[in-house]
Amino acid sequence: MADGGKVVCVTGASGYIASWIVKLLLFRGYTINATVRDPKDRKKTDHLLALDGAKERLKLFKADLLDEGSFELAIDGCETVFHTASPVAITVKTDPQVELINPAVNGTINVLRTCTKVSSVKRVILTSSMAAVLAPETKLGPNDVVDETFFTNPSFAEERKQWYVLSKTLAEDAAWRFAKDNEIDLIVLNPGLVTGPILQPTLNFSVAVIVELMKGKNPFNTTHHRFVDVRDVALAHVKALETPSANGRYIIDGPVVTIKDIENVLREFFPDLCIADR
């Protein structure tokens, strides 16, 4: 168990990864200020309030990515801020700038700017994505090795209309620039396609990919994927908090698996749900 005297902030706490971060932080004894869009929306918050330790050490705050001042109360008094809040969508309804890019980029800067105003904040941990790593101009194969020096080319993502990829790339780039200019101790985690058990009541995008594969559909139209368990991703975030020497960027990923590998596992463990076999 960690030092329970420490207070940390988790933005977008009702999300898939963030919920597991909150769960693990509570287990390790931390006190958490968690931001959500609407604390009164029980469908989005009940799973957090039901966690062990939540009654004593979890407080919910209302915050909006595009409203900088809305994060001040939640961040005040915190030593570390986990910024996980960011829109997730592969397709957009009308305007990618409004739906994905502005909330991702401006929201990140708004949180970081608030952190510069709160003297208690010692470190910021940003949840980015392998989307900000794995889209260089040259297509990567399953055996290609990438590391933390790889960055997605924003122009390439924009040309391909990969709006989610673009939003994560621009948000991370903006974070690094702002952190450098303002001397913020920033750590960025870049997880692959996150899967595993869900705590929230709704099906998030990355887990929905598994459902689509059960139906014989491949949302990404690729022959291989880079999956990582959500519990490992949450643990990586907490380790980034608890390791003083941690710095820079960290890829959080599992082994490359093929669509065939995934199908075989699904058939073995969920034979009745594999619609594609019927």
Secondary structure, 3 states (H helix, E strand, C coil): CCCCCCEEEEECCCCHHHHHHHHHHHHCCCEEEEEECCCCCHHHHHHHHCCCCHHHHEEEEECCCCCHHHHHHHHCCCCEEEECCCCCCCCCCCCHHHHHHHHHHHHHHHHHHHHHHCCCCCEEEEECCHHHCCCCCCCCCCCCCCCCCCCCCHHHHHHCCCHHHHHHHHHHHHHHHHHHHHCCCEEEEEECEEECCCCCCCCCHHHHHHHHHHCCCCCCCCCEEEEEEHHHHHHHHHHHHHCCCCCEEEEECCCEEEHHHHHHHHHHHCCCCCHHHC
